[in-house]
Amino acid sequence: EIRTPMNAIMGMTAIMQRGTQLPHQRVYLDAIALSAENLLRIINDILDLSKLDADRLDLEMTPMDPGALVKSLVQELGPKARDKGLELKVDLDPGLPASIQGDPTRLRQLVFNLAENAVKYTTAGHVSIKARPAHDR
């Protein structure tokens, strides 16, 4: 039930963005859409934490491409980093497998939150996202 109002805000904003508006209105609508997406992400994180605390978080085990996941996050976080004058660097190890088994939603959530915080709290220079294969010890 907590997601329903946020989804309504996002849906109505999308409808308004498709309509005709003045340039300054477009800026406001884009800001609303971005804020709503960020708030929905936070809501989902909080709901996942409550599920984890209650030992009710189900993990999906499906094949996923970790390199593609990292690249998509860089695409998403790149503008925020550039706005702060930061360079967002990616280092994908050549030995990184093209496919791993895991929960792509949870892995994306984890890496996104770490990278977003790195961008948020870095004041100058760059943020590096590195992906390397884990080796059995």
N, C-alpha and C positions, 0 to 999 in steps of 0.2 A: 504493500500500500504506500510505502514511503516513496517509491519510484514513480508512481502514477502522476502526481502533480508535476514532477520534473519532466517527465516525458511529454506532458501536455504543453509545458512552456517551450520545450524544444520543438515540438510539432507546430505550434502556432507561430513560433519565430521563423521556422522554415517556410511556412506559407507566406508570411509577410515578406521574407527575403525574395520570394519569387515574384512578388508584385512590383509595381512601379513606385519608386520612392526617390526622394532627393538624396544627393550624395551624403549629406551629414546624417540622414536617417539610416542609410546603409551602414555607416560606421557604427551607429548605436545598435543596430540589429546584429551586426557581426560580433560586437562586444557581448551582447546578450547570449548569442549562440555559444560563444567560446566559454563564457562563465557558466552556462547551463551544462555544457559538456564536462567542464572541470568539476562542478558540483556533483553531477551524476557519478563521476569516477570516484569521488570521495565517499559518496553514499554507498556505492558498491564495495569499496574497500572496508568501510565500517561494518556492513552486513557480512562480508566474508570473515572479518575478525570475530564477530559474534558467533558465526558458525564454527569457526576454528576453536574458540573457547568452549563451545558446547560439544565439541568433537563430532560435528555434523557436516564438516566440509568434505565433499566428495571430489576427489581428483580424477580427472579424465586422463586416460593413457592412450594417446594417439600419436602417429608419426607427425613430426613437424621439422621444419628447416630452421635451425637456430640462427644461421646467417641472415636469412630473409627477415626473421623477426627483428634482429638488431638493426638492419637497414631500414625497416619500416619505422622503427622508433626514432632513428636519426632524421628521417624525413619529417616526422611529426614535431620533434624538438628543435630542429634546425632553425626555424624562424625565431623562436624564443631566445636561442643562444645568440643568433646574429643581432637581435635587438639589443642585447646586452654587450655587444662587441666581443663576444666569445667565439672561438673556433670549436666546432664539435668534431672530434676525430674518432675514426673507427679503425680498429685493428682486429681483423678476423684472421686467426691463425690458419695457415694453409691446411693444417691437419684437422681442422674442425669438420666433423661429419656433416654431410648434406642432410641427413635425417636422424633424428633421435626420437625416443619414445618419452612422452610426458604430457603435461597439461599446458597447452599453448596459452590459454587464458591466464593461468596463474603465473607462468614464466614471464609473459608480457607485462603483467601487472607488477611483478617484482622488479624487473629490469627498468620499466618505465619510471616507477617511483624513485628508484635509486638515481637514475640519470636525470630526472626532473629536479630532484633535490640538489644534485651536483651543479646543474645549470643555475638553479635559484641562488645557491650560496657561494658560487664562484664569482669573484668580482673582476678578475682580469685573466687574460691568457686563454686557456683552452680546457675543455672537458674531454677526456678519452673514454671510449667504451671499447673494452677489449673482450674478445670471446676466444677461449682456448679449450681444447678437449681436456677432460679430466683423465688422468692415467691411473689405472689400478695400481695400488701399492702393495 
